[in-house]
Amino acid sequence: MALPTEQQTHVGSYHKILSITDRILNGGEITKEEAIELIHTPDEDTMILLAMADKIKQHFNDNSVDICAIVNARSGKCPENCKFCAQSAHHNTGVQEYPFMDDDSLLEAAKKAKKAGAIRFSIVTSGRNTSNPNEFNQILRVLKQIREEVGLEICCSLGLLTYEQALQLKEVGVTRYHSNIETAPSHFPDICTTHSYEDKMFTIDNAKKAGIRVCSGGILGLNETLEQRVEMAFELKRLNIDSIPLNILNPIKGTPFEDNKALKPMEILRTFAVFRFILPKALIRTAGGREVNLRDLQSYALKGGLNGIMVGGYLTTGGRSPQDDLRMIDDLELTRTAVQL
């Protein structure tokens, strides 16, 4: 007796997931059309999708979790008009504003991050770039101190970057430069108009040319379609990005996206899983917004394809206790990536 049409669809979805997984495990790739199918996986098959994403992660990576932390070293008054950002001078958000932090405060933040379990630490600044030579020299000096005295891998996110600056960062030991593409190329003009997608490419290219690995991802929940999330993942694949932070919008009052509807946890997890299918070897981490949006399902991300988390808070929003995150990793019987200096 034939199954009802609805059940046939679910069986088809189940077998499709397993078939694509088998192909990837054997060195093949997923097509954009297949990825769009998977991101539309019904709730009934979502746990299968997550399990197979985890299988791919384990096959191409290992069972460890990469833990990083950041410090918001200069806050607010940013001239860029990114619609999601609390730090933009174009939006009245009441965000705390302060100039570049002093050396001791940055070193203390790095020590706190190490105590929280982080193996890498990033200095992040608001603004279009870091063109002030005194500030940039301070960043170079402090990054070197953090690497040598605190014993953390060092990263930074300083806005648009010149090749000359990238070479100087490489010289002091910076391993990764962070520059999010934010969303799909087709959606970027709807997110920001004060700098272009080409500006992002300029920065990513400069970092790569200097021999620095690039960390680049985006934010889910910026009114993009599911298809545009797939587009973003394939764009990151085209750019050969191997470190990908995936944030989830935490709407900030005063920004154009303050009334954006929260994404459902299972939709977020499906998106995470599909990124793993598209980028099987990458370090993909869950970052800002996970506590608010995933809530009790945060651990599913690390058993559904992801292998990294950011701990200790974000740019303008707080995180949960690092001890809770470390306990979650232990409870999942995962290990933690060791620092490599």
Secondary structure, DSSP 8 states (H G I E B T S, - for coil): ----HHHHHHHHHHHHHHHHHHHHHTT----HHHHHHHHT--HHHHHHHHHHHHHHHHHHS-SEEEEEEEEEEEBS-BS---TT-TTBTTS------B----HHHHHHHHHHHHHTT-SEEEEEE-SSB---HHHHHHHHHHHHHIIIII--EEEEE-SB--HHHHHHHHHTTEEEEE---BS-TTTGGGT-SSS-HHHHHHHHHHHHHTT-EEE--EEE-SS--HHHHHHHHHHHHHTT--EEEEEE----TTSTTTT-----HHHHHHHHHHHHHHSTTSEEEE-TTHHHHHGGGHHHHHTTT--EEE-S--SSS----HHHHHHHHHHTT-EE-----
